[in-house]
Structures are given as C-alpha cells and as structure tokens.
C-alpha cells in the first residue's frame, strides 16, 4: 500500500503521486512517511526529501523550511521553498550563504532573538542546500 505524497511550494506543486516511502527533514530529525504511519505534523528544516520506490531513492527534493502533515495514507509537505536537487545551483547557494554569513557578522546577537533565530535557520538551510547539491554532482 503506497502513500500519497504532495510537495507544495508557494510557486507550484512539485510532486503529487504515490510513493512507497518519503524521508523528510524534520526540525528535530528525519522522519519516514510510510503506510500506516501515526498522524503527525512537524516543522521542517532545510534539507532533502527523498522519495523511495522498491527500496531505492527515485527522486530528491530540497526544501527550505515549512511544515509536513503525515497520516496513515498521505503526506503533505508545505515547503517555504522547494526545488529538485538536480536543479540546485551550488554557486547561487554559496553566494546566499556568504550574504547570510555577512549579515550574521553584522547582527547584534543580543537584540531581537527571533530575528537571530530566523537568520541562523537560513544559514543552516543554505549549508544544507550546498551539501545536497554537492552530493548530487
């Protein structure tokens, strides 16, 4: 019995199909969406969603934050940004990381903890995107 998987970004629906399993980058660790999974909603961290068929990864998508809703027969990923790993530009991701690192260096770590947390999450996501692209090439 497969799981219906939907990966949706603000721009478009990237995936809408049945899969054997999807491994998702949760904020507190990776989680596998598979048939008969207990219902759970989770925050996503920047990372790769891996889709499996017959025990083999068939597709990989980078997601930059968002949420996932997993039930016994469905997984919906609502990503802040999502792109197939094969389409990631290492140069663009590296430039984004350099810009974010510069902002981090200029920020006052004692002001507005929420902004600092958001900036740190963006930095970690950019690093994960570079790692994903480097592993794919």
N, C-alpha and C positions, 0 to 999 in steps of 0.2 A: 504494500500500500504506500503510495508516494505522498509527499507533502506539496500543497500548492504554495509556491513562493512568488512573492511580488517584491521587487526592489523599485522604490519610487523616490525620485528626487524632485525638487521644485520645478525642474525643467521638463521632465518626462518620466514615463515608466520604462525602466531599463530592462526588466525581466518580469514576465508573467507566465509561469509554466510549472509543471510538476517536476519535482526532483526527489531523489532518494533521501538526500540529507543536505543541509546547508550549515556550515560552521560560520558563526557570526562573532565579530569582535565586540563583546560586551564591555562596558566600562569597568567591570570587576573581573573580567576574564572571558575567554572564548566559551561559546555555548553552541551545542549542536541542536538544530531544529530537525526533528525526525518524527515519523509517525508515532502516535500515542504519547507525545510529549505533554507533560503537565502544562497548563496555561501559565504564561509568564510574560510580563512586559519588562523591557530593560532599556537602559541608556546605552548608546553605542559610543565607542571611542574610535578614533581614526584607525582604520585597519582594513583587512581584506575579508570579504565574504567569499567563501569557497563553496562551489556547488558540486555535489557528488552524484554520479551515476555508476552503478555496478562497482562501488568501492573505489572509484577513480575520480580525481578532480577534473571536471569538464570545463568549468569557467570560473574566473576570479574577477571580482569587482572591488575597487577601492571605495570605501565610504568614509566620509569625514563627519563623524558625529550623527546624531539623530536618535531614533527610537526603533525598537523591534517589538512586535506583538506575536507571540508564538502560542499556538493551540495544538490540539492533537492531530489536526489535518491541514493546518495553514500556518504560514509565516509571512508576515508583512513587515518589510523594512522601509521605514520612512527616513531617508537619509538627508542630511543638510546639503550634501553634495555627493554624487556617485558617478563613477566612470569605470569602464572596463580597464583592468590592469594593463592590458596591451596598448591602451591609448594614453597612458601617463607619460608626460614629458619630464624626464629627470632634470633637465635644465630649468624648466619652469618651477618645479617643486623645490629645487635647490635655491633659486632666486627668491621664492616665497619664504623659505626657511631663513635665508640671510636677512631679509627685510624684517621678519618677526624677531630674529635674534637682536637686531639693531634696536627695535622697539623695546625689547626686554631690557637691554642695557641702559636705555634712557629712562625707564619707568622707575618710579619711587615705590619700592616694594611694600611700603607702609601705608600707602593710600589706596583706597578702593579695592579691597581684596577680591571682589567679584571680577573686576576688570583684569586683575593679575591672574586669577584662575582661568579666565577665558583665554588670555594670551598664552598661558602655559599649555592649555589644551590645544591651541592652534599650532604651537611649536611641536608638540608631541605628534600631532596629526601629520604635519609636514615631514617629519622624520620617518614616520610610518609609510608615507606615500613614496618617499625616496627609496626606502628599503624594499617596498613592493615592486617598484619599477626596476630596481637593480636586480632583484631575484628573477624577474621575468625576462630580462635581456641577457 
